[in-house]
Amino acid sequence: MHFEILSHAALHVRAAGVSLITDPWLVGSTYWRSWWNYPPPIEDLVDALRPDFIYLTHIHWDHFQGPSLRKLGKGTPVIVPRGVYDRMKRDLLDMGFKDIIELGHGETFRLGRGFAATSYHFGPFLDSALVVEAEGVTLFNSNDAKLMGAPLRQILARHPRIDFVFRSHSSANGRLCYEVVDAPGAPVDDIERYISGFARFVKRTGARYAVPFASNHCYLHKEVFALNGTIQTPRMVEDHFRKHGITSPALKVMLPGDSWSTDAGFSVSAETARYFDDREAMLERYRDEKKHKLEKFYALEARTRISKEEVEKYFSRFSSVIPALARRVFRGLPITYVLKGAERYVFEVDLDRGTVEQLREPRETPEGPLEIHTSAFILRQCMALDLFCHLPISKRVRYRVSKKTKRYIQILNYLFNLVEYEWLPLDRPLRRETARRLAPRWREGLLMAQVLKDVALGRGLSVERYL
């Protein structure tokens, strides 16, 4: 077997004369010019890629990126997890891909003689991990799937000898996007816990080697460049392992172009160390290199117009599929979108009634602000693509709230996910086909029941308890 790191979450595995690439974000940026690969992929290596198969763990754009997929060829068979919804398959078909293979939870696909890939699903908003076995070597690509409890034990029981485990180690959520006006100094996220979570997980797998993965990116858009200081780098993971005396699994930092093979072992370039030794200067240089693309996108955002009618059309439809009980939560608490574009737009969304009012300025309320600040271009794309779930990940949003109103943004984002992952309207999850697809994931139901029990008993949430 031979594998090499291509980028942020792209892994290239070759065995038995067959090649597989996972999550190929290989060119350009994603999330509205916010995220960029760091270090960038090696262009010659990317241009030479001709995979036999592609596996996509989930729909987020740093794993499912259209330009990279098209570059690899629409004739390439693409393997995806088969969940409650089939959005990934539909999007691939719309892009022109015709050979799409869906795997259920725990289902194995034979890529070649002695070369197998098994998909494991996790979470209500479909994520997946992939176990690759070939030529006596087992790779566990957990990626962004935060497996724990019985679902993790299932994988470890079926694959008791893991050679390499790959997992994310930094934030990919919207917690850092909150501005709590009546608690300006209060922390909105504990970024250190991502590394400790990585360490606990890889130790639990019993793997020989652990590779920090799927967090090797940076932010170059001018609105988020300052957030580079919140990214937990592989170098920080190394420091954590050293500080806590963790020697098993052995940590291996592998960046684009680095590889391992059964015959030759590791091939890791010392050149990539400069990306962390002088990171601030490298980021400034990177931004300068991409200045033309960034400026072009800034101009696009600056000239974008949006109308009340298109905002109301979307939220009227969105509100109509939300159960009345959930809509009632927002009664008397409208959500205000403040948008940059060809002009400054302020839209007040009444989620309970599904109506929108355009204002000059956000209204003052006794509870405090309940505002979502982003660009008109991004809001238009979220509405057109039904992908509001990408907005907090992008970091291209600021939630201006109070301690009282913060939870309403969290509820709203959860509702966006429920709609976009087709749990709503309620008739969808009640279908027989949905039950059939979820049945192999019964262990996850047990885990959720245990979590709810612990919360009800006041024990709080502790990942360590479930690993």
N, C-alpha and C positions, 0 to 999 in steps of 0.2 A: 504493500500500500504506500501511496504517496499523497500527502495533503499539503496545501499551501494557503496562507492567508492572502486574500485579495483586497479586502477593504474592511470597513466598519463591522459588518456582519456577514461578509461573503467568504465562504470557505469552499475551496476547490479540492475535491477528493478524486483520486484516480486509483483504480484497482481492476484486475481482471480485464484489462483492455477497455474499460468503460470510465467515463468521467461524469461527475456530479458537481454542480455548483449550488450552494444555498444562498438565498437572499442577496442576489446580485445588485446592490447599489454600487455602480462602478464608475459612473460619469456624472459630472455636474453636481448640483446641490439638490436639496429637497426641503419641503416645508416652507415654500415661498422665500427661497434664498436665505433661509435661516441656518439650516444644517449643511455642513460640508464635511467630507471625509478628512480625518486627521490622524496620521499622515495621509496625504492623497495617494490613491492607487498608482501603481506603476503603469504608465500608458502602454509601453511595449507588451507587457504581460497581458493587459486587458485586451489589446487589439488581436492577440494571438489565440484568444479563447474560442474553443469550438466544443462546448459541452454536449454530452449525449442526453443529459437530463438536468433539469432545474428543480429545486425544491424551495417553496416559499412558506415560511413559518406562519405569517399572518399578514394582514392587509396594510399595516402602517408603512408609510412611504419610504422609510429608511431600510425596509426589507422588501417592499413590493414597488419598485421604481420603474415606471414605464420606459424612459429612454434607455436604461440599461437592458431591460428585457428585450426591447426591439433590436438593440445592438447585437445581442446574442443570437437572434434569428427566430422568426415566428414559427419556423418548422420544428423548433426544439420542443420535445415533450416536457410539460410542466406538471409537477406533482404538487398538490395542495391538500390541506386537511379538509375533510368533509364534515362540516359542523351543522348547526341548526339552520344556518343561512348559506346560500351559495353565491354570495357577492363576489368572492375571489374568482370563481369560475366564470361568472357573467362578465366581469371586467376583462378577463383574459380573452374571452370570445370576442368582445367588442374591439379589442386591440388587434385581432386577427390571428390569435393563436388557435389552433384546431385540435392539437393532441394534448388533452388535459386529463390527468389521472388524479382522482380523488381518493384519499385514504381515510378510513374511519379510525377511531381511537384504537390504538394497539395493533393496527393492521400493518403487515409487512409487504413491501414490494421488492421483487428481485430485479435488480438492475443488470446483473450479469451473473455468471457462474461464481457462486461463493461471495457475491456482493449484494448485501441486503440493506434496506432502509426501512425503519419502523417509526411511524408517526404516533405521538402521544399528545392528546389535547388537554388544555387546562384553562380554567377561567370562564366566566359567563360570556366574555367578549372574546371570541375564539382566538387563542394563541396556541402554539404547538411547539414541541421539542422533537428532535430527530435523533434516533440512534442509528449509526451506520456501522455495519460489521463487514469486514472483508479481510481475507488472508490472515486470520487470527488476531486482528486488531479491532478494538471497539472504540468508536468516538461517540460521545454523548453531547450533542449540541443543544443545551438547554435554552441558550439564547435569552429571550425576554420572558420565558415562561417560568414563573416563580413557583415551581413545583414543591410540594411539601406533603407531609402526612401519608395517608394510604396511597394516593396517586404516585408519589415518589417511590414508596416501597414497592409498588407494582413494577416499576421500571427496574429497580435494583434487583428484584427477585428474578426477573426475566433476563437481565443482563448483569450477572454477578461480577464479572471482571471487566471493569472499564479502564481503558488506557488513558484516554484524554477526555476531560470535561471542559466545555466552553460555556461561559455565562456572562451576562452583562454585569456591570459594576458601578454604574452611575445613573443619575436621575433621567427618566424619560417621561415625566409627568408634568402637570401644570402647577404644582405646589408653590414653586418660586414665582409664579405670576401674580400672586395676591398682594395687593396693597391694602392693609387693614388700617383705616384712617384713625381709629381710636386706640390703636395699639401699634404705633409706628416702629417701636424697637423690638417687638416680639418676633421670634424666629418663626418662619412659615414652613420650614422643612429642616430635618436633621440629615444633612447630606453625608455625614460620616457613616450612617447606618447602612448605606448601600455597599460599602466595602466590607463591613463586618458581616453583612448578609451573604455576600459572595463567599467569604471565607468559611462560614458555617455550612453553606450548601456544598461546596466542593469537598470539604472534609467528610460530610455525610455520604457522599457517593463512593468513597474509598478508591477514587481514581489514582493512577500513577502520576499524572500530570494535570495541572489546571491552567487554563489559558484565559486571561481577562479578555472579554470579547463583547461585541455589539454595543460598545460605549465609546468607540474610538472615533469621535467626531469633534467638531468645534462650531462656533457660531460666528458668522461673518457679517450678517446684515447689521446695519448701524444701530438698529433698535435693540439688538440682543448681544452685541459684541462684548459688553461688560460682563455677561453671564458666563464667559469662558472660565472665570475664576471659581465657578461652582461645579465644574466638571471634575469628577474623580478619575484621574489618569491611571494607566497601568503602573506608572512609577509609584504612585501613592499606594496601590495594591501591594507592590513589592515592599514598601516601607511597613505596611501593616503586618505582613507575614513575618518580616524580620523582627519587628517590635514584639510580637506575640509568640515568637519562636515556633512558627508553623512550618514544618518541614515535609509534611505529608498531607495532601499531594505536593509534589514539587511544582513550584510556580514557574511558568515559562511565559515571558512577555514575547509575543509574536505579532509583528506588524506587517503591512503589505510587502510581499516578496519573500517573507520568511516561510520555511517549510520543514517538513519532517518526512522521512521515508524509512521503511523497514530496513533497507540495506545501509543507508548512510546516516541515519539518525537526524539530529537537528542541523539546519542550516539557517543561522540567524545573523543578520547583518548588524555590525556595530554602528553603521552609518545612521540607523534610525534613532539612536540614542540622542542625537542632537535635537530632535523634535521635543524632547523633554528637558534637556539640559539648558536650553535657551528658548523656552516655550513662548514667552511673551514677544520676543523679537521675531520668532518664526511666524507667530500669528499675525503680527503687523505686516510682515512680508507677504504672507498668504493673502491677506486682505488687499494689499496693493496689486498683487498679481490678478486678482479677480475684480479689480476696480471697475473695468468696463462693463462686465455683466451685472455687477451690483448697481451701478449708476443707471443702467438701462432699465433695471427693474424698479428702482426708485421712481424713475420718470413714469413708468407704467402705472404704478400705484398712485402717483400724484395726479394723474389725469383721469382716474376712474370715477365714473359717476354711478349713483345708485338711487333708485326711486322708492318712495313709500309703497307703491303698488307691488313691486317685486318682493319687498320684505314682508308685506302683509300676506301675499299669496303663499309664501313659504310657511309662515307661522300659523296661518289659518289651517293649512293642511297638517302641520306638525301637531297643533293643539287637538285636532279632530281625532287623532289616533291614541292620545293619552287618556287613560281612565279618568273619570270625573273626580275621583278621590285625589289623584295626583294633581290635577289642575287646581283643585280647591286650595291646595297648599299655597298657591301664588295669588289667591284672591286678595285684592288690595295691595299687592306687592309687585308692581310692574318692573320689568327688567329693561334697563336703558342701554342701548348700544350707541357708543360714541365713536364715530368713524372718521378717519383721515382719507381724503381723496381730492377730487377736483375742488371740493369745498368741505367744510366741516359738517358732518351729518349727525343728527341726534334723533334716534328712533326709540320710542317707548313701547315696549311689547307687553301687552296684557295676555299672559299665557292662559289665564282662566277663560277668557272670552275669545282668544285667537285673533285679537285686533291689534293694530299698530297706529300710533299717533306720532307725527313728526313735530319736533320741538326746536326751539332756538337753543335752549340750554337744558341740562338735566334738572328735574324738579328736586327741591329739598324735601326730605321726608323725616319724620321723627325717628324711624329705625336706623337712619343713616343711608349712605349711598348703596345702590345695587346696580353697578355699572360694568359694562364690558367694553374695553377700549381696544380697537384693532383697526385695520384698514378696510375701506370699502371694497377693494379688490378681493381681500381674503374672505370677507363675509359673503360676497357674491359667489365665490368658488365653493365655500362650505354649503351654501344653499343649493347650488347647481349640482354638486356632486354627492350630496347627502353624506358629507364627511366632516361634520363638526367634531367628531372624535379626534381629528388630527390637530385641531386648533390648540388645545393646551400643550400637546407634545411639542408643537412648533416653537413655543415660547413667544410667538408673535402676538401675544394678547396680554392685557393687563386687567385684572379683576379688581376694581376699586370698590371696596366693601367696608362694612363695619363688623364688629364682632358678632352682632345680631344677624346681619344679612349674609355673611359668608356662606352659611350652610345652604342658602338658596341657590347660589352658583353651583355648589357641589351637587345638589339635587338636579339642577338643570342639566349639568354635564352627564349625570347618570341617565337621565331621560333621553338625551341625545344618543347615548350608547344603546339603550334599550330599543330605540326605534331603528337605528342604523344597523344593528346586528339582528334585527327582525324578531325580537322578543315581543315587540308591540307592532300592530294591534294584537290583543290577547288571543285571538283565534289561531294565530300562528303557532305558539308553543303548545297549544292543546291538540295539535294534529297528531295522528298516529305515527306518521313518518318522523316527526320530531322526537317522540318517545323512543322510537327504534334506534335513532342515531345517538341518543343520550344514554341508552341502557348500558353500553360498555363502560360508561364513566360513573358507575354507581359509587365507586370509592370517593369520588369528589363530593357526592351528596352526603356521605358519612362525615367527611372533613367539614363541610359547611355546617352540619348539625352540631358538631363538636364546638366549632367557633361560636355559633349562636348561643350554645349552652354556657360557654365560658363568659361571654359578654353579659348574659342574663344573670350570672352568678357574681358579676363584678370583678372577674379576674383580669379583664382587659385583654388586649390582643398582643400575643407574643409569638413571633415566628419560631423562636427556639423551641417552644413547647410542641410544635407540630413537625419539626424536622426529625 
